[in-house]
Amino acid sequence: MGGVRDGGDHRLLPPEDPAVLPDRAHHGREAPHQRRPARDLLTVAASIGTSGTGSADSQIILARHVETDKNLLDVHGNSDLDTITPRGHEQATRLAQRLTSGTLSTPTGIVATPTPQAITSAELLSELLGIPYEGELSLTPINLGEAAGRSNAELRTALPQAFASLDLFRNRVISASELRILEAETASIAEARLLKWWADEGRSRCPGRLIVGSNSTVLMISHLLNGILPSDPRYRYLGVPNGSFRSWRGNADRWTPTPAFAAHTWPDVQVTRLPSRSGSVAITHSRPSWAPRSRGIIIVPGYFGSSRHGPYGLYSRLARAWAWEGYETVCLDPLGSGDSSSVFRTFDTEVESVETVSAWLVEQVESLVIVGHSMGGATALQASHNASRSTDAVWCLAPLCRLDDLSRAFFSPAQLDELLATGRTHRHGLELRMDLVEEAGTAWDRHNRSAAALWLAGADPYTQGMSFPGVPPERLRTVPEADHNFSTNGSARHLVESTTRALLDSESPITGRL
């Protein structure tokens, strides 16, 4: 819960009222008698964020500031670091484009909460949108006490208890009232001043405007509009990427978010099984962050990386990064592997697994990207071809699908001889059969030119020497010094950054072009 150090007295009630007094003995954590705000404040809060019969005659757009050097240093709370990074400028451009796409009413003005990062971002957006910047709101972020102005690295070594508490909050394990940070503003005090701010300024100044805030103030305002106050156990961290926004429609104290906030936590994962013709497919569904984009991503594993977590957790890392940016992301265990039904594994069951997941996910989103790693590239291409949906795109990561390519370095001489002589061999304890290799190779040869993008591993001995006739050069990307599983020399991080940038740079529902 980021915020600036704010030494002001936010008490709305007399000092003797325990509802708003900080309890230093609890080191910033809510004492039992502090967890309920004053009765008159509860009355005010009861109507905020609830649905009613009033007409939805106005709009509030709430955005987090774009990336600055403060974010690069991962500094909590108070900081004057407000230089917008190159990525921050890209985020501002994308945000301006989305705000002018025609799906939202044009804001009459732009306001910012009083932090340097929010103000700088608001001024930039004002220039890009041609909408007047109307200055700052008076709502200050949460005072993080001893944690304010410190980076995560500093907190880990100097203030381990504060670091652990913020880490639990950021991962939605605890609510705001359970934070334990010395000298930090308590949830009750934050709640009292938040409600007073809304009554005095927010309800009159925010409607019709774009509000640019810090992570902390975006959290405060969005929860308030949803009828959740800081002392409520439901007041938890929201994953709000820099440069992302949400909108609410309503009037006075009744607001409805668009799209609706999910009842579950986010970004979060859900593990389940989907029925298919040949059994059930185990999936891990990484739900999107604060601003869902109505786009889905399916990660198809390679044959030997059949776990839906991927080699060295690669697929889980990709899924979390993409979900953070708002994409519904699903990793799967193909039939015959992992936690899916233990049926006899063939290329057809590989494809059926992806078709099962895509048929389920496409009901929830407007477009899909199917991402295949290694031999999973052929599976992804075949499943997409079978579906024939114009909204699908296929990406391939270090594709390795043909016998000729597998023969160069992937198989040992003994394994290759065994495969050619008997039609099967073993690697990493798994059986690989010639029929599966041949069908994957055929699918690759037929459909690889339809791949929207291919990420090659620069130091991968398995794929070196591969050629991609018919694939436009602009669709080929290389991650330097990466091995086949993107596990060396920071290559997983580079892959996450490159693929995420490609997703965000696509301005319309993905149709195979990037």
Secondary structure by P-SEA (a helix, b strand, c coil): ccccccccccccccccccccccccccccccccccccccaaaaaaaccccccccccccbbbbbbccccccccccccccccccccccaaaaaaaaaaaaaaaccccccccbbbbcccaaaaaaaaaaaaaaccccccccccccccccccccccccccccccaaaaaaaaaaaacccccccccccccccaaaaaaaaaaaaacccccccccbbbbbcaaaaaaaaaaaaccccccccccccccccccbbbbbbccccccccccccccccccccccccccccbbbbbbbbccccccccbbbbbbbcccccccccccaaaaaaaaaaaaaccbbbbbbcccccccccccccaaaaaaaaaaaaaaaaacccbbbbbbcccaaaaaaaaaaaaccccbbbbbccccccaaaaaaccccaaaaaaaaaccccccccbbbbaaaaaaaaaaaaaccccccbbbbcccccccccccccccccccccccccccccccccaaaaaaaaaaaaaaaaccccccccc
